[in-house]
Amino acid sequence: MDPIIISDTIQEFNGTRFYKCGAYFQHKGKALHVEVWTQAHGPIPEGFEIHHRDHNRSNNALSNLELLEGSEHARLHSRTPENRRRALEQLPAARERAKEWHGSEAGREWHKEQYQRTADALHAREERTCEECGTVFMGLIGKPERNRFCSNKCKTRWRYKSGVDNEERNCRVCGKPFMINKYWTTKTCSRSCGRKLQEKNRERD
C-alpha cells in the first residue's frame, strides 16, 4: 500500500499522518519511506538503507523505494545536482575552516607528525645523470621530472638548445618570419634588420 498524499507537506499512511520535516516526511521520529518499506518487506538489515529511486523524497510509493548498502546509498546521493550545488555553496566556508585548523596548534602538530612519518621517503636520493652535461649527481627518488639536470644552468642551456621555448615572429623590418625564444625581446630576423630598426627609431626621436 502506498501513502496517500494530502498536500505538499502532509502524507498519510496506515491512518497516520506524516509531516515534511527537512527533506523527509516523518511522524514522531519515524520516516515515512522506512515505514512503507518495512511493512512490505520486514525489518531493514543492519548496514542497509532505503533509497528513493528517482531522488524525489516526496515520492514514497513502494515502487520508488529500494534497499541499498549504506556506502552505495551515500555514493548515489553524492552525484545528485542538489548535493553538488550544496557542496559548492559550502566550499568557501569549508576552506576557511580548513585554513583555520591547519594554522592551529593541533593542525601544526598533525603536519609535524606527517612529516616525521614520511621524511625518509621524501628526502631519499639516488644517482642520476644530467641530460645536458653528463655529470652524475644525487637526485630525489620518485621525482624523475625534477631530476633531469644537475643545475638550473644546465636546464636553461638544454631548453635553449632544444628550442622547446621557441616561437615564430615576423620581422619588424622586412616582415620575414623567424624563430626565436619566447622570453627574448628580439624584434628582427637578422643583425642587418636590427640596425635598420635602430636607425628608424633614432629618426623618429
N, C-alpha and C positions, 0 to 999 in steps of 0.2 A: 504494500500500500504506500502511495506517495503522499507527501504533505499537501494540505490544502492552503493555497495562497490567499491570505486575507487582504494584505496590502504589501507595499514595498518593504515594510519593516515588520510585518507580522505573518507568520505561517503557523498552521495548526496541524498537529499530528497525534493521533490516538486521543483526541479530546483535550490535548494540552497545547496551549499557545506558546510559541517560541518567538522571542523578540530579537531583532537585529541588534547585536552589540559588537561594535567594531566591524569586522569582516564577516562574522558568523552569526547565525540565529541560535539563541541559547535560552534555556529555562533552568534557573537555579543551578547554574554551573554545568549543565548538560548541553552538549552541542547537538543540534538537530540532525546533522548529517550522520553523526555517530549513532544516534538512536535509530534512524532509518535503517542503517546497515545492520546493526546488531539484532534488530527484530527479525530481519530476513535471514541472516547468516550466523547469528550467535556471537559470542564474545570475540573481540579483536585480539589476535595473538600478540604476545609481547614483542616489541620492536617494529610493529607494523602500524600504519596509519591509513585513514580513509581520504582518498583523493577525489576532487571534483574533476571529471574528465575534461570538461570544457573550460575549466578555470573560473567558472562563474559560481561563486559561493552562495548565490541565492537560488541556484538550481539544485535542490536537494532531492530530486527524483531518484529512486533506486537505480535506474538505468544509467544515471550520470555519475554514480559512485563506484569506486574500485579500491581494492585493498593493495597497498604498496608498502615495501620496506621503507623505514624512516629515511634512510640515506637517499633512496631513489626519489622519494616524495620531495625532499628538500632540493635535490638536483633539478627536478622538473620545474619547481616554483622559482628557482633562481633564474630560469630562462624567460619568464614571462615579461612582456613590456612594462607592466606595472612595477615589477620588482627591479627591473633595470632602471626605470625612471626614478624610483625611490632611492636606489643605490647612488645614482648620480647626484641627487639632491643632498644626500647625506655625506658625500665625499669631502666637500670642503671642511665640514666640522670634524670629520674623522681624521683628516690630515692635521688639523690643528691639535687635536687630542694626541695624535701620534708624536707630533713635534714636541709637545709639552712633556710627554712621557719620556721620550728619548733624551731630553735635556735634564730630566730629574735624576736624583741620586740613584733610584732603582734602575733607571734606564742606563745610566753610565756604568753601573755595576754589571748589568747584563752584557753590555758591549765588551767590557773588560774580560768577562768570563768567556765570551765567544772568541775573542782574540787569542786568549791564552790557550784555548782548546785547539785552535787551528793555526797557531803561529808557525809551528814547524813546517806544515804543508805550504803555508803562504810564502815562506822565505826559502824553501828548498830550491837548490840550483844545480845545474848540470852544464857540462861543456858544450859550447856551440861555436860555430864558425861564422864569422862576419861575411855576409854576402858581397860586400864591397872590397874589403882589403884582405880577406882571408885570415885575419887574426883570430886565434882561439880565445874565447872569453867565457865567463860563467854567467849563464842566463837562467831566468826563472823557469822552473819545470811547469809544464802545462800552459805556458804563455808564448807559443812559437811566433805569433804575430807581433809580439813586442820584443822579441829577441833575435831579430834578423841581422842587426848591426851592432858593432861594438861601441859605437858612439853616435851622437847626433850629427857630427861632421861627416861620418861615412854614410849615414842615412840621407843627408842632404845631397852629397855627391852622387849617390846612386839614383836618387829621384831626378836630378838634373840630367844625368847621362841617359836614363831610360826614357825621358820625355813624357813621363806619366802626368806631369803638370802642364804640358804644353797646350796652347790653344791657337786657333787661327785668327789673325788680324789682317786688316787691309792697310797698306802703307799710306800714311797721311800725305805723301808727296806724289807718288806715281800710281797709287791705287792697287798695286800688286799684292796679292795675298801672301802672307808668310807665317811661319810657325814660331811661337815664342812662349817662354814660360809665363803662365798667367799671373805670376806675382811680380813680374818685371813691368816697368813703365814704358818700355821701348815703343815708339810710335812709327818707326820707319823700317823698311826691309833691308837697308844697307847703310854703310857709313856715308856714301855719297848723298843718298836721300836725306840722311840725318843732317849733313852740312847745309843742304838746301833749305831744310825746315828751320834751322837755326838762323839762316840769312833772312828768311821771310819774317821770322819773329822779331829780328833786330830792326827790319824795315818798318814794321808796324809800331815798334816802340819809338 
